[in-house]
């Protein structure tokens, strides 16, 4: 039988990181709070990367970043399609130009 996954509030995470900033070692703080030191290291990285947005949600904290990446992919795809369609249009226009009876275009 497995235990339910523990959840840590934003306040607790910030408190733990403040203890480390105050000079305590990661190992000592991890033992005190009964968490793995790697988890504290991940929290430090998230706080450094996302500052005020760090620890803001319930598992979907960086959905905006994922949405931006998705939109950038779509823009790239649409740009490629646009280039392809412009080339096709240019070829169709060059084929459908009527020629004059005197042989000039």
C-alpha positions as CSV (number, residue, x, y, z in Angstrom):
1,X,0.0,0.0,0.0
2,X,1.5,3.3,-1.0
3,X,1.3,6.6,0.8
4,X,-0.4,9.6,-0.7
5,X,1.9,12.1,-2.3
6,X,2.9,14.9,0.0
7,X,2.1,18.4,-1.1
8,X,4.1,21.4,0.1
9,X,2.7,24.9,0.2
10,X,4.5,27.8,-1.4
11,X,5.1,29.3,2.1
12,X,6.8,26.1,3.3
13,X,9.0,26.0,0.2
14,X,10.0,29.6,0.6
15,X,10.7,29.0,4.3
16,X,12.9,26.0,3.6
17,X,14.8,28.0,0.9
18,X,15.2,30.9,3.4
19,X,16.8,28.5,5.9
20,X,19.3,27.5,3.3
21,X,20.0,31.1,2.4
22,X,20.6,31.8,6.1
23,X,23.5,29.3,6.0
24,X,22.1,25.9,6.9
25,X,23.1,23.0,4.7
26,X,20.7,21.4,2.3
27,X,21.2,18.1,4.0
28,X,20.4,19.4,7.4
29,X,17.2,21.2,6.2
30,X,16.2,18.1,4.3
31,X,16.5,15.9,7.4
32,X,14.6,18.5,9.5
33,X,11.7,18.5,7.1
34,X,12.0,14.8,6.1
35,X,12.3,15.5,2.4
36,X,15.0,14.5,-0.2
37,X,17.8,17.0,-0.8
38,X,17.2,16.8,-4.5
39,X,13.8,18.2,-4.1
40,X,15.2,21.3,-2.3
41,X,17.7,21.7,-5.2
42,X,14.8,21.6,-7.7
43,X,12.9,24.2,-5.7
44,X,16.0,26.5,-5.7
45,X,16.3,26.2,-9.4
46,X,12.6,26.9,-9.9
47,X,12.8,30.0,-7.7
48,X,15.9,31.2,-9.5
49,X,14.3,30.7,-12.9
50,X,10.7,31.9,-12.3
51,X,11.1,34.2,-9.2
52,X,7.6,35.4,-8.2
53,X,5.8,32.8,-10.4
54,X,7.6,29.9,-8.8
55,X,5.4,27.5,-6.8
56,X,2.2,29.3,-7.9
57,X,0.0,26.4,-8.8
58,X,-1.0,22.8,-8.4
59,X,1.3,20.9,-10.8
60,X,0.5,23.1,-13.8
61,X,2.7,26.0,-12.7
62,X,4.3,26.7,-16.1
63,X,1.4,26.2,-18.5
64,X,1.9,29.6,-19.9
65,X,5.4,28.7,-21.0
66,X,4.1,25.5,-22.7
67,X,1.4,27.6,-24.4
68,X,4.0,30.0,-25.8
69,X,6.1,27.1,-27.1
70,X,3.0,25.6,-28.8
71,X,2.1,29.0,-30.4
72,X,5.7,29.4,-31.6
73,X,5.5,26.0,-33.3
74,X,2.2,27.0,-35.0
75,X,3.7,30.2,-36.2
76,X,6.6,28.3,-37.7
77,X,4.3,25.8,-39.4
78,X,2.1,28.5,-40.8
79,X,5.1,30.5,-42.1
80,X,6.3,27.4,-44.0
81,X,2.9,26.8,-45.4
82,X,2.7,30.5,-46.5
83,X,6.0,30.2,-48.3
84,X,4.9,27.0,-50.1
85,X,1.6,28.6,-51.2
86,X,3.3,31.7,-52.5
87,X,5.6,29.5,-54.6
88,X,2.7,27.6,-55.9
89,X,0.8,30.8,-56.8
90,X,3.8,32.2,-58.6
91,X,4.1,29.0,-60.7
92,X,0.4,29.0,-61.5
93,X,0.5,32.7,-62.5
94,X,3.4,32.1,-64.8
95,X,1.7,29.2,-66.5
96,X,-1.6,31.0,-67.0
97,X,-0.3,34.2,-68.6
98,X,-1.7,34.5,-72.1
99,X,0.8,34.9,-74.9
100,X,0.4,37.5,-77.5
101,X,-0.1,36.6,-81.2
102,X,3.2,38.4,-82.0
103,X,5.1,36.0,-79.8
104,X,5.8,38.5,-76.9
105,X,4.5,37.9,-73.5
